[in-house]
Structure formats: C-alpha cells, structure tokens
Amino acid sequence: MKGDTSRLPVTGMLLIAGSAVAASEAQTPVAPVWQVAIAHDFLLPDDGPPVHRYPPQAAGFDAAGRLRGFTDDRGTVTWDLPVGHAGNDGLVAWGRWGSGRTGGDGRHANVDITGGEGARNALYYVAGVPAQETPTGAARYSVLGGQVTPTAGEGGMAATTFLENGALEADFGAGRARITLAITVPSGRYELTAENLRIVGGRFETAPDSRLAVTGALCFAGCAAYLEGFLAGPAAERAGLAYHIDIEALTEDVDGVVAWRRD
C-alpha cells in the first residue's frame, strides 16, 4: 500500500458534474472535513452490522474526487487501488472499493477484498460535507444522478446489482424521515422501507417507533435492515445513506450506499 492518506486534507481537485476541476474553479469550495458512512460485504469479529457512520474528519480524496482514506473508530483505513462506480459533486461523494486489500491501522484496515463472482467482499462509501443548518418544512430527495450502481454486489467491480429507484422524504419540523429503496440482486428484487426515522444533529437515527421493513424474493425466512445516514451541504441540499439487508435464507447479504440530492 502507499502512504497513509486518511489524515490528509481534501486535495485541490474536485469532481463537479463528472469533470475534474481545480478547487478554485469549483462552485463549491473544498471542504476541510467530511462525514463518512460505509457498508461492507465482509464480516469482522465484534463489528456488529456492517454499516457505520463516522464523525466529520479530514478524509483523503484523490484529484478525481474519489475517497482514498478515512478514519474509523480504531484508526486509519486507506485504499490505493481502483475505485468503482464513484462520483463527487463537491457536497457528497460515493464509490466502491473492491479487488485488493485495505491498508492502514483501523478496524477495517488490512481486509482482503478478493472480488469476483461468489466472493462478496467490497467496501462502499458515501461522504458528505456536514450540513451547515437544518432547514424548516418538508423536503424530498431523489437519487443523485439517477442510479448509483451497483449498490451491492458479488465483490470486485462487476455490475451485477442495481438500485432501481429510491426516495427520501424529510419533515424537518417534526424531525422525521422516510426512505424507500428498490434493489435488484442475483437472488431477486427487494424493497426496503424505513419510516419514522429520527433526524438528530444532521443524521438519521432509528427511534422506538421507527419501522424498518424488507420484502423480496427470499424474505420468507426473514429479512432485516440496518441504516446509517446523514444530511450534507448548505441547507441540507444532499444526503448520504449506507444500508445492510440481512437475508436469513442466504449466506450473502445486500449492502450498499446511496447519495441523494434535494429536489
């Protein structure tokens, strides 16, 4: 692996509307800190559900706006191999690490991501500039740029799964949110609905009255969902979500991230 990048500031380049531009030319200034949420296909001892959200930090991005390093709850996690299905509009960024080994000294460092069909090892990230203020009223968000695909998969960079559609509705006055996702994976189609999520300090949290439901091809034996997400950008113009769907009938579960844009 190359040198540790997860403690470095964002570079002087961003990816705006699909093109790398100098920070001085970007519409949005380079952010000094980003909040990061991840989902991963691999399981680690004492790690819990494989979705995590980390506080604002000086995450490391390359010149094309792809995340190369972040800090988890134990230390740094770095990546110097290809990043798949990545995007960055200056306020929210997403991508997929696959086919290699993570570096650093964090909980998610030194993990072998072998990739390939039948080897479901990959790490998905979504990062966002912390929301400067929470707006009032209600808002609806759509998936940024259409599909963020694949949002879960068979490891590596193979496009074997798809986020068909998704919606995020936020009632900032009530501090509540509703999320729906429709995902197609090799075993079939699954729909996730999360209702009455609480919006606290610019992040999404489950509450006693929250309802997370999953229906789909192999949910006859039971399916459960876990989410981590946040609001991002001025007036919460963006949002990020990491999710994990535990499918009891399969040894392989569904993981991924979504970047949202306020309509």
C-alpha positions as CSV (number, residue, x, y, z in Angstrom):
1,M,0.0,0.0,0.0
2,K,1.0,3.6,-0.5
3,G,1.4,6.1,2.4
4,D,-1.5,6.9,4.7
5,T,-3.9,9.3,3.1
6,S,-6.8,9.2,5.6
7,R,-5.4,12.0,7.7
8,L,-4.7,14.3,4.8
9,P,-7.0,17.2,3.8
10,V,-9.0,17.0,0.7
11,T,-6.9,17.7,-2.4
12,G,-7.1,20.8,-4.6
13,M,-9.3,19.0,-7.1
14,L,-12.9,18.0,-7.1
15,L,-15.2,16.2,-9.5
16,I,-18.0,18.5,-10.5
17,A,-20.7,17.3,-12.9
18,G,-18.4,14.5,-14.0
19,S,-15.3,16.6,-14.7
20,A,-12.2,17.1,-12.5
21,V,-11.7,20.8,-12.0
22,A,-9.4,22.9,-9.8
23,A,-10.8,23.8,-6.4
24,S,-10.5,27.5,-7.3
25,E,-12.8,26.9,-10.3
26,A,-15.4,24.8,-8.4
27,Q,-18.8,26.1,-7.5
28,T,-18.4,24.6,-4.0
29,P,-15.2,25.3,-2.0
30,V,-13.1,22.4,-1.0
31,A,-14.4,21.2,2.4
32,P,-12.0,20.9,5.3
33,V,-13.9,18.0,6.8
34,W,-16.3,15.3,5.6
35,Q,-18.6,12.9,7.4
36,V,-18.3,9.3,6.2
37,A,-20.7,6.3,6.2
38,I,-19.7,2.8,4.9
39,A,-21.2,-0.5,4.2
40,H,-19.2,-3.7,3.5
41,D,-19.9,-7.3,2.4
42,F,-17.3,-8.8,4.7
43,L,-17.9,-9.6,8.4
44,L,-15.4,-8.8,11.1
45,P,-15.2,-10.1,14.7
46,D,-17.0,-7.8,17.2
47,D,-18.0,-5.4,14.4
48,G,-21.8,-5.6,14.6
49,P,-24.0,-4.9,11.5
50,P,-21.6,-3.9,8.6
51,V,-22.8,-0.3,8.3
52,H,-21.1,2.5,10.1
53,R,-21.1,6.3,10.3
54,Y,-18.1,8.4,11.4
55,P,-17.9,12.0,12.6
56,P,-16.6,14.8,10.4
57,Q,-12.9,14.3,9.6
58,A,-10.2,15.3,7.2
59,A,-10.9,12.4,4.8
60,G,-8.4,11.8,1.9
61,F,-9.6,12.3,-1.7
62,D,-7.6,12.0,-4.9
63,A,-7.6,14.5,-7.7
64,A,-10.7,13.0,-9.3
65,G,-12.7,13.2,-6.1
66,R,-12.5,9.6,-5.1
67,L,-12.2,8.7,-1.4
68,R,-8.7,7.2,-0.7
69,G,-8.8,7.2,3.1
70,F,-10.8,7.8,6.2
71,T,-10.7,7.2,10.0
72,D,-12.9,4.7,11.6
73,D,-13.4,4.0,15.3
74,R,-9.9,2.5,15.7
75,G,-7.7,4.2,13.2
76,T,-7.0,4.9,9.6
77,V,-8.3,2.9,6.6
78,T,-6.7,3.6,3.2
79,W,-7.1,2.4,-0.4
80,D,-4.7,2.9,-3.4
81,L,-6.3,0.6,-6.0
82,P,-9.2,1.3,-8.5
83,V,-12.4,2.9,-7.1
84,G,-15.5,1.8,-8.9
85,H,-18.9,3.5,-9.6
86,A,-17.6,6.7,-8.0
87,G,-19.0,10.2,-8.1
88,N,-18.4,13.5,-6.3
89,D,-20.3,16.8,-6.8
90,G,-18.4,18.7,-4.1
91,L,-21.0,18.2,-1.4
92,V,-21.5,14.4,-1.5
93,A,-19.2,11.6,-2.8
94,W,-19.7,7.9,-3.2
95,G,-17.8,4.9,-4.5
96,R,-16.8,1.3,-4.1
97,W,-13.5,-0.3,-3.1
98,G,-13.0,-3.8,-4.5
99,S,-10.4,-6.4,-5.6
100,G,-7.5,-5.8,-3.2
101,R,-6.5,-5.3,0.4
102,T,-7.3,-2.2,2.5
103,G,-4.4,-0.5,4.3
104,G,-4.0,1.5,7.5
105,D,-4.4,0.6,11.1
106,G,-8.1,0.9,11.7
107,R,-10.8,-1.7,12.3
108,H,-11.4,-2.0,8.6
109,A,-7.8,-2.0,7.6
110,N,-5.9,-5.0,6.2
111,V,-9.0,-6.7,4.9
112,D,-8.6,-8.8,1.8
113,I,-11.3,-7.8,-0.8
114,T,-10.8,-10.6,-3.3
115,G,-13.7,-9.7,-5.6
116,G,-15.2,-11.9,-8.2
117,E,-18.4,-13.8,-8.5
118,G,-19.2,-15.7,-5.3
119,A,-16.7,-13.7,-3.2
120,R,-18.8,-10.9,-1.8
121,N,-16.1,-8.7,-0.4
122,A,-16.2,-4.9,-1.1
123,L,-16.5,-1.7,0.9
124,Y,-18.9,1.0,-0.2
125,Y,-18.6,4.6,1.0
126,V,-20.7,7.8,0.9
127,A,-19.2,11.0,2.3
128,G,-20.7,14.4,2.7
129,V,-19.9,17.9,3.8
130,P,-21.6,18.3,7.2
131,A,-24.9,20.2,6.9
132,Q,-24.5,23.8,8.0
133,E,-28.1,24.1,9.1
134,T,-31.2,22.1,9.2
135,P,-34.0,23.7,7.1
136,T,-37.6,24.0,8.1
137,G,-40.6,22.5,6.5
138,A,-40.5,19.4,4.3
139,A,-38.3,18.2,1.5
140,R,-38.0,15.3,-0.9
141,Y,-34.7,13.9,-2.2
142,S,-34.0,11.8,-5.3
143,V,-31.1,9.5,-6.0
144,L,-28.3,11.8,-7.2
145,G,-27.6,11.4,-10.9
146,G,-30.1,8.6,-11.4
147,Q,-28.8,5.2,-10.4
148,V,-25.8,4.8,-8.1
149,T,-24.9,1.3,-9.3
150,P,-24.1,-1.3,-8.3
151,T,-25.1,-0.6,-4.7
152,A,-24.4,-4.2,-3.6
153,G,-22.7,-7.0,-5.4
154,E,-20.6,-10.0,-5.8
155,G,-17.3,-8.3,-5.0
156,G,-14.9,-6.7,-7.4
157,M,-16.3,-4.2,-9.8
158,A,-18.8,-6.4,-11.6
159,A,-22.1,-4.5,-12.2
160,T,-24.4,-7.4,-11.1
161,T,-26.8,-5.5,-8.9
162,F,-28.8,-2.3,-9.3
163,L,-30.6,0.3,-7.3
164,E,-33.8,0.5,-9.3
165,N,-35.2,3.5,-7.6
166,G,-35.2,5.3,-4.2
167,A,-36.9,8.2,-2.4
168,L,-36.1,10.1,0.8
169,E,-38.8,12.3,2.4
170,A,-37.9,14.5,5.3
171,D,-40.1,16.5,7.6
172,F,-37.7,18.8,9.3
173,G,-40.3,20.4,11.5
174,A,-41.2,17.0,13.0
175,G,-37.6,15.8,12.8
176,R,-38.6,12.7,10.9
177,A,-37.7,11.0,7.6
178,R,-39.0,8.2,5.4
179,I,-36.8,6.2,3.0
180,T,-37.7,3.7,0.3
181,L,-35.3,1.6,-1.9
182,A,-35.9,-1.0,-4.6
183,I,-32.9,-3.1,-5.3
184,T,-32.3,-6.0,-7.7
185,V,-29.5,-8.5,-6.9
186,P,-28.8,-12.0,-8.3
187,S,-31.3,-13.7,-6.0
188,G,-34.1,-11.3,-6.9
189,R,-35.7,-8.0,-6.1
190,Y,-36.0,-6.5,-2.7
191,E,-37.8,-3.4,-1.3
192,L,-36.7,-1.6,1.8
193,T,-39.0,0.9,3.7
194,A,-37.8,2.9,6.7
195,E,-40.5,5.0,8.3
196,N,-40.3,7.4,11.3
197,L,-36.5,7.7,11.2
198,R,-35.4,10.5,13.6
199,I,-33.4,13.4,12.3
200,V,-31.0,14.4,15.0
201,G,-28.0,16.7,14.6
202,G,-28.0,16.2,10.8
203,R,-28.0,12.4,11.0
204,F,-30.7,9.7,10.6
205,E,-31.3,7.5,13.7
206,T,-33.8,4.8,14.4
207,A,-36.3,5.5,17.3
208,P,-38.6,3.2,19.3
209,D,-41.4,4.0,16.9
210,S,-39.3,3.6,13.7
211,R,-40.3,0.9,11.3
212,L,-37.8,-0.9,9.0
213,A,-39.3,-3.4,6.7
214,V,-37.9,-5.5,3.9
215,T,-39.8,-7.6,1.3
216,G,-38.4,-9.6,-1.5
217,A,-37.7,-12.8,-3.3
218,L,-36.1,-14.7,-0.4
219,C,-37.6,-13.0,2.7
220,F,-39.8,-15.9,3.5
221,A,-37.3,-16.9,6.2
222,G,-36.9,-13.3,7.3
223,C,-35.1,-10.1,6.3
224,A,-33.8,-7.3,8.4
225,A,-32.4,-3.9,7.5
226,Y,-29.8,-1.6,9.2
227,L,-29.2,2.0,8.1
228,E,-26.7,4.8,8.8
229,G,-27.1,8.2,7.1
230,F,-26.7,12.0,7.3
231,L,-27.7,15.3,5.8
232,A,-25.0,17.2,3.9
233,G,-24.2,20.6,2.4
234,P,-25.7,24.1,2.9
235,A,-29.4,23.8,4.0
236,A,-29.1,20.0,3.7
237,E,-29.0,20.0,-0.1
238,R,-27.6,16.5,-0.1
239,A,-27.9,13.3,2.0
240,G,-26.0,10.1,2.3
241,L,-27.1,6.6,3.3
242,A,-25.3,3.3,4.0
243,Y,-27.5,0.2,4.3
244,H,-27.3,-3.5,5.1
245,I,-30.1,-6.0,4.4
246,D,-29.7,-9.3,6.3
247,I,-31.3,-12.1,4.3
248,E,-31.7,-15.2,6.5
249,A,-32.2,-17.6,3.6
250,L,-28.8,-16.6,2.1
251,T,-25.2,-16.6,3.3
252,E,-24.7,-13.5,1.2
253,D,-26.4,-10.3,2.2
254,V,-27.1,-7.0,0.4
255,D,-25.0,-3.9,1.2
256,G,-24.6,-0.5,-0.4
257,V,-24.8,3.3,-0.3
258,V,-26.9,6.0,-1.8
259,A,-26.2,9.6,-2.5
260,W,-29.3,11.9,-2.5
261,R,-30.0,15.3,-4.0
262,R,-32.7,17.6,-2.7
263,D,-35.4,18.1,-5.3
